[in-house]
């Protein structure tokens, strides 16, 4: 993947995670995490042919929103259960931490 495509992948991840982070808060039962086709989304959105500034602007806006969502969580919502496609159960806190690790991993790929 080239740098613009990595940025685009982070945009797609941000879009999906805003929805997840929002829905997890009000589910009455365990939230079932749905996977998404990362490679196909990058192709469909044609990030390689997009302006780098446009991609970065969108990525920054998405992550500002995610930060605001995270700020309003408390010890109860952070414990909300999430069922992965493998059947493994995690909690909302773990999903947030995993999002940050994922973001850091890909930004290191871009810088290197």
C-alpha positions in Angstrom: 0.0 0.0 0.0 1.3 3.5 -0.8 1.1 6.4 1.6 -2.1 7.9 0.3 -3.8 4.5 0.5 -2.7 4.0 4.1 -4.1 7.5 4.9 -7.3 6.4 3.1 -7.4 3.2 5.1 -7.2 5.2 8.3 -10.1 7.4 7.1 -12.2 4.3 6.4 -11.3 2.9 9.8 -12.2 6.2 11.4 -15.6 6.2 9.7 -16.4 2.7 10.8 -15.2 3.3 14.4 -17.2 6.5 14.8 -20.3 4.4 14.1 -19.1 1.6 16.4 -18.1 3.9 19.2 -21.5 5.6 19.0 -23.6 2.5 18.8 -21.8 0.6 21.6 -22.9 3.2 24.1 -26.6 2.5 23.8 -26.8 -1.2 23.0 -28.8 -3.0 25.6 -26.9 -6.3 25.0 -23.4 -7.2 23.7 -22.4 -5.3 20.6 -21.5 -7.6 17.7 -18.6 -6.1 15.7 -19.0 -6.3 12.0 -15.9 -6.5 9.8 -15.4 -4.4 6.7 -13.4 -5.1 3.5 -10.5 -2.8 4.0 -8.8 -3.3 0.7 -12.0 -2.9 -1.3 -12.9 0.3 0.5 -9.5 1.8 -0.3 -9.9 0.9 -4.0 -13.5 2.1 -4.1 -12.6 5.5 -2.6 -9.7 5.9 -5.0 -7.5 7.5 -2.4 -4.4 7.2 -4.6 -6.1 9.6 -7.0 -7.2 12.0 -4.3 -5.6 15.1 -2.9 -3.4 14.3 0.1 -4.7 17.5 1.8 -8.3 16.4 1.3 -7.5 13.0 2.8 -5.7 14.5 5.7 -8.4 17.1 6.4 -11.0 14.3 6.5 -8.8 12.1 8.7 -8.2 15.0 11.2 -11.9 15.8 11.4 -12.8 12.1 12.0 -10.3 11.7 14.7 -11.3 15.0 16.4 -14.9 13.5 16.6 -13.5 10.2 17.9 -11.6 12.0 20.6 -14.8 13.8 21.7 -16.7 10.4 21.8 -13.9 8.9 23.9 -13.9 11.9 26.3 -17.5 11.3 27.3 -17.1 7.6 28.2 -17.3 6.5 31.9 -16.3 3.3 33.7 -19.7 1.8 32.8 -19.6 2.3 29.1 -16.0 1.3 28.9 -17.0 -2.1 30.2 -19.7 -2.7 27.5 -19.1 -6.1 25.9 -18.3 -6.5 22.3 -18.4 -9.8 20.4 -15.7 -10.1 17.7 -16.4 -12.1 14.5 -14.2 -14.9 16.1 -16.7 -15.1 19.0 -14.1 -13.6 21.4 -15.5 -11.1 23.9 -13.7 -7.8 24.5 -14.9 -4.5 26.1 -15.2 -1.0 24.7 -12.1 0.1 26.5 -10.1 -2.5 24.6 -11.6 -1.5 21.3 -10.6 2.1 21.9 -7.1 1.1 22.8 -6.9 -1.1 19.8 -8.0 1.8 17.5 -5.2 3.9 18.9 -2.6 1.1 18.4 -3.8 0.6 14.8 -3.6 4.3 14.1 -0.1 4.5 15.5 1.0 1.4 13.5 -0.1 2.9 10.2 1.3 6.4 10.9 4.7 4.8 11.5 4.4 3.1 8.1 3.8 6.4 6.5 6.7 8.1 8.2 9.2 5.4 7.6 
